[in-house]
């Protein structure tokens, strides 16, 4: 085993020891937990031939939410299964396949990916989407110009971004199951099974158009590729409201990413660059800055 037991933390270690096979090998596939973050991911090879993904999340509440929503709504969805949970730790099946990230603009993949995200959004509300009035506090927390200034954007552009978002905010939006980080890096084409979502630790309940905007940010595509993605998505859910209020959702996604990166000591250059491109665009559309 290449990882010392203490590196797993007590909860994940207990889950590993409960498995029917003994642990033959463990390899860290993300940075080990640190004083700033408890998050860590391991590839675990067991003596009975199984390969699992061991994951430590930030909090027990986050792990409980992922466990509950996955069991309630994703039983037949093409996602990596969560097989066990203890406190903040999860064990998931390890899927073998071809990473979509290495071929991110092939239209047959992005259209299928769009349909998959639409399917996930419909999973929590099979008959009708739950409409909710947008919470003023969530809007205020999302649109913090101060974070943009701290990340290096000039004050005028920061205020412009916030004002643009507020002008395009909807009164209400669909609330339901969201992936939280649906992007090429988290998709695999599994032989004989097709496209699957892995790394599902961000599953939550939130505004679904915000989740769609997160994908726009996390998975930059060309105009034709994103159009194909939305065509696939519309097999399960309409995009008219998302497109009508695109500026709001996109800027919220970018600003929340800036705040997250600053809080975790990571460069905010990428979301700042995307925001600057968005502000320069004469005719707003989801394809800004992707050509």
C-alpha positions as CSV (number, residue, x, y, z in Angstrom):
1,X,0.0,0.0,0.0
2,X,1.4,3.4,-1.0
3,X,-0.6,5.5,1.4
4,X,-0.2,5.3,5.2
5,X,-3.5,4.5,7.0
6,X,-3.5,7.7,9.0
7,X,-3.7,9.7,5.7
8,X,-7.3,8.4,5.1
9,X,-8.7,9.8,8.3
10,X,-10.7,7.8,10.8
11,X,-14.0,7.6,8.8
12,X,-12.6,6.5,5.5
13,X,-10.2,4.0,7.2
14,X,-13.2,2.4,8.9
15,X,-15.0,2.1,5.6
16,X,-12.0,0.4,4.0
17,X,-11.5,-2.0,6.9
18,X,-15.2,-3.0,6.6
19,X,-14.8,-4.2,3.0
20,X,-14.8,-8.0,2.4
21,X,-11.4,-7.9,0.7
22,X,-8.2,-6.5,2.2
23,X,-6.6,-3.4,0.8
24,X,-3.8,-4.2,-1.6
25,X,-3.0,-0.7,-2.9
26,X,-4.0,2.9,-2.3
27,X,-3.0,5.8,-4.5
28,X,-3.9,9.4,-4.0
29,X,-5.7,10.9,-7.1
30,X,-6.1,14.3,-5.6
31,X,-4.1,16.3,-3.0
32,X,-4.2,14.8,0.5
33,X,-6.3,16.5,3.1
34,X,-4.6,19.6,4.5
35,X,-5.1,22.2,7.2
36,X,-7.1,24.2,4.7
37,X,-9.3,21.4,3.3
38,X,-10.3,17.9,4.3
39,X,-11.1,16.9,0.7
40,X,-9.1,14.0,-0.6
41,X,-9.6,11.2,-3.1
42,X,-8.0,7.7,-3.4
43,X,-7.9,4.8,-5.8
44,X,-8.3,1.7,-3.7
45,X,-7.4,-1.8,-5.0
46,X,-8.8,-4.7,-2.9
47,X,-7.6,-8.3,-2.8
48,X,-10.9,-9.6,-4.1
49,X,-10.3,-7.7,-7.4
50,X,-12.6,-4.7,-6.7
51,X,-11.4,-1.2,-7.3
52,X,-13.2,1.6,-5.4
53,X,-12.8,5.3,-5.0
54,X,-12.4,6.5,-1.5
55,X,-13.4,10.1,-0.9
56,X,-13.3,12.5,2.1
57,X,-15.6,15.5,1.9
58,X,-15.4,18.7,3.8
59,X,-18.3,18.0,6.2
60,X,-20.5,15.1,7.4
61,X,-23.5,17.1,6.2
62,X,-22.2,17.3,2.7
63,X,-21.6,13.6,2.6
64,X,-25.0,12.9,4.0
65,X,-26.6,15.1,1.3
66,X,-24.8,13.3,-1.5
67,X,-25.6,9.9,-0.1
68,X,-29.3,10.7,0.4
69,X,-29.9,12.4,-3.0
70,X,-27.9,9.7,-4.9
71,X,-29.9,6.9,-3.3
72,X,-33.2,8.7,-3.7
73,X,-32.9,9.8,-7.4
74,X,-30.0,8.3,-9.2
75,X,-30.6,4.5,-8.9
76,X,-30.9,4.0,-12.7
77,X,-28.9,7.0,-13.9
78,X,-25.5,6.5,-15.6
79,X,-23.4,7.7,-12.6
80,X,-20.7,6.1,-10.5
81,X,-22.5,4.4,-7.7
82,X,-21.9,5.3,-4.0
83,X,-21.6,2.0,-2.2
84,X,-20.9,3.1,1.4
85,X,-20.8,6.1,3.7
86,X,-19.5,6.9,7.1
87,X,-19.5,10.5,8.5
88,X,-17.7,12.6,5.9
89,X,-16.3,9.6,3.9
90,X,-17.7,7.9,0.9
91,X,-16.8,4.8,-1.1
92,X,-17.8,4.8,-4.8
93,X,-17.3,2.4,-7.6
94,X,-14.3,3.0,-9.8
95,X,-15.4,3.2,-13.5
96,X,-13.0,2.4,-16.3
97,X,-13.4,4.3,-19.6
98,X,-12.2,7.0,-21.9
99,X,-12.1,10.5,-20.6
100,X,-14.4,12.9,-22.5
101,X,-12.0,15.7,-21.5
102,X,-9.5,14.5,-24.0
103,X,-12.0,15.0,-26.8
104,X,-14.2,17.7,-25.5
105,X,-15.7,19.3,-28.7
106,X,-16.9,16.1,-30.5
107,X,-20.5,16.8,-31.0
108,X,-21.7,13.2,-30.4
109,X,-20.2,13.5,-26.9
110,X,-21.4,17.0,-26.0
111,X,-25.0,16.3,-27.2
112,X,-25.1,13.1,-25.2
113,X,-23.6,15.0,-22.2
114,X,-26.3,17.7,-22.5
115,X,-29.0,15.0,-22.4
116,X,-27.4,13.4,-19.4
117,X,-27.4,16.6,-17.4
118,X,-31.0,17.2,-18.4
119,X,-31.9,13.7,-17.2
120,X,-30.2,14.4,-13.9
121,X,-32.2,17.6,-13.5
122,X,-35.4,15.8,-14.2
123,X,-34.6,13.0,-11.8
124,X,-35.6,14.9,-8.7
125,X,-38.9,16.2,-10.3
126,X,-40.2,13.7,-12.9
127,X,-43.5,15.3,-13.4
128,X,-43.0,19.1,-12.9
129,X,-40.2,21.3,-11.9
130,X,-40.4,23.1,-8.6
131,X,-40.5,26.8,-9.1
132,X,-39.2,29.0,-6.3
133,X,-38.8,32.7,-5.9
134,X,-35.1,33.6,-5.9
135,X,-33.8,34.2,-2.4
136,X,-32.5,37.8,-2.0
137,X,-29.7,36.5,0.3
138,X,-28.5,34.0,-2.3
139,X,-28.4,36.7,-4.9
140,X,-26.5,39.1,-2.6
141,X,-24.0,36.4,-1.6
142,X,-23.4,35.5,-5.2
143,X,-22.9,39.0,-6.5
144,X,-20.1,40.3,-4.3
145,X,-18.1,42.9,-6.2
146,X,-15.5,43.0,-3.5
147,X,-14.3,39.5,-4.4
148,X,-13.7,40.6,-7.9
149,X,-11.6,43.6,-6.8
150,X,-9.6,41.4,-4.5
151,X,-9.0,39.1,-7.4
152,X,-7.6,41.9,-9.5
153,X,-10.5,43.2,-11.5
154,X,-10.9,47.0,-11.5
155,X,-13.7,48.5,-9.5
156,X,-15.6,49.8,-12.5
157,X,-15.8,46.5,-14.2
158,X,-16.7,44.7,-10.9
159,X,-19.7,47.1,-10.4
160,X,-20.7,46.7,-14.1
161,X,-20.8,42.9,-13.7
162,X,-22.9,43.1,-10.6
163,X,-25.3,45.6,-12.1
164,X,-25.6,43.5,-15.3
165,X,-26.4,40.4,-13.3
166,X,-29.0,42.1,-11.2
167,X,-30.8,43.6,-14.2
168,X,-31.2,40.1,-15.7
169,X,-32.2,38.3,-12.6
170,X,-35.4,36.2,-12.8
171,X,-38.1,36.5,-10.2
172,X,-38.3,32.7,-9.9
173,X,-36.5,29.7,-11.2
174,X,-36.6,25.9,-11.2
175,X,-35.2,24.4,-8.0
176,X,-34.2,20.7,-7.8
177,X,-31.5,18.1,-8.2
178,X,-28.2,19.5,-9.4
179,X,-24.8,18.0,-10.1
180,X,-22.7,21.0,-9.1
181,X,-19.7,20.2,-11.3
182,X,-20.9,18.7,-14.5
183,X,-18.0,19.1,-17.0
184,X,-15.8,17.1,-19.3
185,X,-13.3,16.1,-16.6
186,X,-16.1,14.3,-14.7
187,X,-17.4,12.3,-17.7
188,X,-16.2,8.9,-19.0
189,X,-17.3,6.8,-22.0
190,X,-17.5,3.4,-20.4
191,X,-17.1,0.4,-22.8
192,X,-20.5,-1.2,-23.6
193,X,-22.3,1.2,-21.2
194,X,-21.8,4.6,-22.7
195,X,-21.4,8.0,-21.1
196,X,-21.2,8.1,-17.3
197,X,-20.7,10.8,-14.7
198,X,-18.1,10.3,-12.1
199,X,-17.0,12.5,-9.2
200,X,-20.5,13.2,-8.0
201,X,-19.6,14.6,-4.6
202,X,-21.2,18.0,-5.5
203,X,-24.7,16.6,-5.9
204,X,-27.1,19.0,-4.2
205,X,-30.5,20.7,-4.5
206,X,-30.2,24.2,-6.0
207,X,-31.3,26.4,-8.9
208,X,-31.0,24.2,-12.0
209,X,-30.2,27.1,-14.4
210,X,-27.3,28.0,-12.1
211,X,-26.1,24.4,-12.5
212,X,-26.4,24.7,-16.2
213,X,-24.3,28.0,-16.0
214,X,-21.7,26.1,-14.0
215,X,-21.3,23.7,-16.9
216,X,-21.0,26.6,-19.3
217,X,-18.1,28.0,-17.1
218,X,-16.4,24.7,-16.3
219,X,-16.6,23.2,-19.8
220,X,-15.7,25.9,-22.4
221,X,-17.0,24.9,-25.8
222,X,-17.2,26.4,-29.2
223,X,-20.5,27.8,-30.5
224,X,-21.5,24.6,-32.4
225,X,-20.5,22.3,-29.5
226,X,-22.5,24.3,-26.9
227,X,-25.5,24.4,-29.3
228,X,-25.3,20.6,-29.5
229,X,-25.1,20.3,-25.7
230,X,-28.3,22.4,-25.3
231,X,-30.0,20.3,-28.0
232,X,-29.4,17.2,-25.9
233,X,-30.4,19.0,-22.7
234,X,-33.7,20.0,-24.2
235,X,-34.7,16.3,-24.5
236,X,-35.5,16.5,-20.8
237,X,-35.9,20.2,-19.9
238,X,-36.4,23.5,-21.7
239,X,-33.7,26.1,-21.9
240,X,-35.7,29.2,-22.7
241,X,-35.6,30.6,-19.2
242,X,-31.9,29.9,-18.9
243,X,-31.1,31.7,-22.1
244,X,-33.4,34.6,-21.2
245,X,-31.5,35.2,-17.9
246,X,-28.2,33.9,-19.0
247,X,-26.2,37.0,-17.8
248,X,-27.5,36.5,-14.3
249,X,-26.7,32.8,-14.0
250,X,-23.3,33.1,-15.8
251,X,-22.1,36.0,-13.6
252,X,-23.3,34.3,-10.5
253,X,-21.4,31.2,-11.5
254,X,-18.2,33.2,-12.2
255,X,-18.4,35.3,-9.0
256,X,-19.0,32.3,-6.8
257,X,-16.0,30.6,-8.4
258,X,-13.9,33.7,-7.7
259,X,-14.9,33.7,-4.0
260,X,-14.3,30.0,-3.7
261,X,-10.9,30.2,-5.3
262,X,-9.8,33.2,-3.1
263,X,-11.0,31.4,0.1
264,X,-8.9,28.3,-0.9
265,X,-5.8,30.1,-2.0
266,X,-6.2,29.3,-5.7
267,X,-5.7,31.7,-8.6
268,X,-9.0,33.3,-9.8
269,X,-7.5,34.2,-13.2
270,X,-9.7,31.8,-15.1
271,X,-13.2,33.0,-13.9
272,X,-11.9,36.6,-14.1
273,X,-10.8,36.1,-17.7
274,X,-14.2,34.6,-18.6
275,X,-16.0,37.5,-16.9
276,X,-14.0,40.1,-18.8
277,X,-14.8,38.3,-22.1
278,X,-18.5,38.4,-21.1
279,X,-18.4,42.1,-20.3
280,X,-16.8,42.9,-23.7
281,X,-19.4,41.0,-25.7
282,X,-21.7,43.3,-27.6
283,X,-24.5,40.8,-27.8
284,X,-24.8,38.5,-24.8
285,X,-25.1,34.8,-25.5
286,X,-23.9,31.5,-23.9
287,X,-21.1,31.3,-26.5
288,X,-19.2,34.3,-25.3
289,X,-15.5,33.9,-25.4
290,X,-15.5,30.3,-26.7
291,X,-14.7,30.8,-30.4
